[in-house]
Amino acid sequence: MEGQENQQKSAMHVMGGLKSTHDGMGQTSRKQFRRSHKKEISVDDFSREIRQGSRLHLAKAITLLESTVMDDKRTGQQLLQELLPHTGNSIRIGITGVPGAGKSTFIEAFGKYLCDIGFKVAVLAIDPSSSLTGGSILGDKTRMEELVRHENAFIRPSPSAGTLGGVHKKTRETMLLCEAAGYDVILIETVGVGQSETIVRGMVDFFMLLVLTGAGDELQGMKKGIMELADLLIVHKADGDNLKMSKKTVAEYEQILHFLQPASLGWTTKAMPVSSIEKMGIREVWKVIGSFKETLTESGVFDERRQSQTKEWFRTMILDRLMDEFYGTPQTKSQVKSLEKEILQGDLTVSQAVEQLFTNTSKT
């Protein structure tokens, strides 16, 4: 009993994952875990445990949402509906950056600072998916050793599962569960940087872009679009010999940002140097976010953005459902394969094949 209580208080616990061979290995001689026939906890009980801050139940609820098993998905949605009135009270922050910019290092320093001053922080770290197993391959929990041990932190690595922008399709729902569990700040770390990161922009309030010192060639290679998404541009690793160069880089980015369309109406995107190792600029980042929320709340843009994001989420889910149902029948899958073969052989154009597919589907 005492062990279970300690487990719920600590962020360092291993949760049961999805029903799959996550590591790609075959069966072993180890004793297999068998689920006991204990009475299933009710949705109401589950909801209460999450609202009371149980990491154990929060992690299990996220697993239900990510599961491909229909019974699990149904239970997860019932639980989410029960918790909806308790969501929406956090600040949602998206974090992306160029390769090597140190996103995980920054998140650990920033998250630990927030936890130390009394905030509860949830980190949804979107790992690239293994092409073999579909599972996460980076394991952010191993790269945030201090933050993962903090009593106010919850870190959940999730596989991107091939989703555009590297964001798991259940990230939005996971974010709501974390809010219901009382987390004040939700940090969403993405796989990388690119135009597809607009998906992240579409689910967060504040968006940060991490870059390195010495703009030069990096400015040439960075797409203008990703810079227009950012509410704050952080020149990271601004320490040691890089400190002087970082200030110069900040000035160069500020000149560029001056000519770009602002990411949020009524807000001027800022650039600033930050060192996660020396904890320089971390407090200032939080002050900028606080100023951002205050400014946009007063103007009404903050609430308007969230409402717009919810409507967009609804429309995206409709498209996902239509895709799943369309390709969900064996007959349709067979027709698609047959038509693909005819296209490759030159017997049909792509337009003719699509027309034939929809004509055949409408008759069934």
ABEGO torsion letter per residue (X at the ends): XAAAAAAAABABBBBBBBBBBAAGBBBBABBBBBBBABBBBBAAAAAAAAAAGBAAAAAAAAAAAABABAAAAAAAAAAAAAAAAABGABBBBBBBEBBGAGAAAAAAAAAAAAAAAGBBBBBBBBBBBBAAAGBBAAGAAAABAAAAABAABBBBBBBAGGBBGGBBAAAAAAAAAAAAAGBABBBBBBABBEAAAAAAAAABABBBBBBBBGAEAAAAABBAAAAAABABBBBBGBBEAAAAAAAAAAAAAAAAAAABBBABBGBBBBBBBBBAAAGBGAAAAAAAAAAAAAAAAAAGAAAAAAAAAAAAAAAAAAAAAAAAAAAABAAAAAAAAAAAAAAAAGABBAAAAAAAAAAAAAAX
